[in-house]
Amino acid sequence: MDSSAVGKALIVVGLLVVAVGAVLLLGGLPGDIAVKRGNFRFSFPLATCLALSLLLTLALALLNRR
């Protein structure tokens, strides 16, 4: 793998990290489950987990291309 391919892969991964960070700062994605009742709070970020999985799969596929 030459240095230009590594540079492009790092740029893509960096942009993905920025996008995921922005989504998390804005409160998650629609589809995340949050239950608040009295002193009980349960949260399961289902849509966020799926989006992260998809983005990481794409990033790793780009990195493993030869």
MOCORKA-V263412 format. One record per pair of residues at least 6 apart in sequence whose ideal C-beta (glycine too) atoms are under 7 Angstrom apart, sorted by the first residue. I is the first residue (numbers start at 1). J is the second residue. Records with the same first field share a line. If there is no record, write none. Layout:
I = J  J
This chain:
1 = 66
9 = 62  63
12 = 59  62
13 = 59
16 = 55  59
20 = 52  55
23 = 29
28 = 45  48
29 = 47  48  51
30 = 47
31 = 46  47
32 = 45  46  47  48
33 = 43  44  46
34 = 43
35 = 42
